[in-house]
Amino acid sequence: MSVPIVELRKAVKEYVNGKLRVTALRGIDLQIDPGEYAVIMGASGSGKSTLLNLLGCLDHLSGGDYLLGGDDISNLSDDELSEIRSTRIGFIFQSYNLIPQLNVLENIEVPLFYQGAPESEASVKAEALAERMGLADRLKHKPMELSGGQQQRVAIARSLVCDPILMLADEPTGNLDSKTGHEILELIDELNAEGKTIVMVTHDDDIAQRAQRVVWFRDGEI
């Protein structure tokens, strides 16, 4: 039996601002299996963005446990979580989050740079991913010289360069027109068909229908 990629047990997240305490996640249990494509939906403020931040090791649980690939990472330090983010998790953001001063190839290489990979090795991997994303003729272009769809393809390539066990997508087509958004979703479908585990936050019912499973959030609960 395969080990879940994500396992949350009675996960709680609270934010404290002065005397105000807000509970964003109320003791949820969630399991995402290898190769699963799950969509997270819910009204604004329901807890879905908090969940994505926790899954991506961008925030700490207030209570409960988080196992990633079978490893309990609930109580790791910020530095340890940073290491996990850079090696085991791939991010695709609505706003792409590319570095404007770097070209396509350099943006894709960034995660490998932080791991200390040799420049020659990083370049070969990044170029292969750029070519797969249809960007072979754009390697030296800066983000501002690319369309929104091309920028998102760079972001997807960057998310793949370390071969993560979990890919997290936050409204990945939110800034794209419908045709370009459809192309990006087809690309994500392909990655899932190849075995990538994907968790995506979206408001779009049509996008949700592409996933194998929809997880609905309401008031910090599933």
GIMOBEL-V143259 format. One record per backbone hydrogen bond with DSSP energy under -0.5 kcal/mol. CO is the residue of the C=O (numbers start at 0). NH is the residue of the N-H. If there is no record, write none. Layout:
BEGIN
co:CO nh:NH
co:CO nh:NH
END
This chain:
BEGIN
co:4 nh:68
co:5 nh:31
co:6 nh:66
co:7 nh:9
co:7 nh:29
co:8 nh:64
co:10 nh:26
co:10 nh:27
co:11 nh:61
co:11 nh:62
co:12 nh:23
co:12 nh:24
co:14 nh:16
co:14 nh:21
co:16 nh:19
co:19 nh:16
co:21 nh:14
co:21 nh:23
co:24 nh:12
co:24 nh:26
co:27 nh:10
co:29 nh:7
co:31 nh:4
co:31 nh:5
co:32 nh:35
co:35 nh:37
co:35 nh:197
co:36 nh:211
co:36 nh:212
co:37 nh:199
co:38 nh:40
co:38 nh:214
co:39 nh:201
co:40 nh:216
co:42 nh:45
co:45 nh:219
co:46 nh:50
co:47 nh:51
co:48 nh:52
co:49 nh:53
co:50 nh:54
co:51 nh:55
co:52 nh:57
co:52 nh:58
co:53 nh:56
co:62 nh:11
co:64 nh:8
co:65 nh:67
co:65 nh:72
co:66 nh:6
co:66 nh:68
co:67 nh:70
co:70 nh:67
co:70 nh:72
co:72 nh:75
co:76 nh:80
co:77 nh:81
co:78 nh:82
co:79 nh:83
co:80 nh:84
co:81 nh:85
co:82 nh:86
co:83 nh:87
co:83 nh:88
co:84 nh:88
co:87 nh:164
co:87 nh:165
co:89 nh:167
co:91 nh:169
co:92 nh:95
co:94 nh:96
co:97 nh:99
co:98 nh:101
co:101 nh:142
co:102 nh:106
co:103 nh:107
co:104 nh:108
co:105 nh:109
co:106 nh:109
co:108 nh:111
co:108 nh:112
co:109 nh:113
co:110 nh:114
co:111 nh:116
co:112 nh:115
co:117 nh:121
co:118 nh:122
co:119 nh:123
co:120 nh:124
co:121 nh:125
co:122 nh:126
co:123 nh:127
co:124 nh:128
co:125 nh:129
co:126 nh:130
co:127 nh:131
co:128 nh:132
co:129 nh:134
co:130 nh:133
co:134 nh:137
co:135 nh:138
co:137 nh:103
co:137 nh:140
co:138 nh:104
co:140 nh:103
co:141 nh:144
co:142 nh:145
co:146 nh:150
co:147 nh:151
co:148 nh:152
co:149 nh:153
co:150 nh:154
co:151 nh:155
co:152 nh:156
co:153 nh:157
co:154 nh:158
co:155 nh:159
co:156 nh:159
co:156 nh:160
co:157 nh:160
co:158 nh:163
co:159 nh:162
co:165 nh:89
co:166 nh:198
co:167 nh:91
co:168 nh:170
co:168 nh:200
co:169 nh:93
co:170 nh:173
co:172 nh:175
co:176 nh:180
co:177 nh:181
co:178 nh:182
co:179 nh:183
co:180 nh:184
co:181 nh:185
co:182 nh:186
co:183 nh:187
co:184 nh:188
co:185 nh:189
co:186 nh:190
co:187 nh:191
co:188 nh:192
co:189 nh:193
co:190 nh:195
co:191 nh:194
co:195 nh:197
co:196 nh:166
co:197 nh:37
co:198 nh:168
co:199 nh:39
co:200 nh:170
co:202 nh:204
co:203 nh:207
co:204 nh:208
co:206 nh:209
co:206 nh:210
co:207 nh:210
co:212 nh:38
co:213 nh:215
co:214 nh:40
co:216 nh:42
co:217 nh:220
co:219 nh:25
co:220 nh:217
END
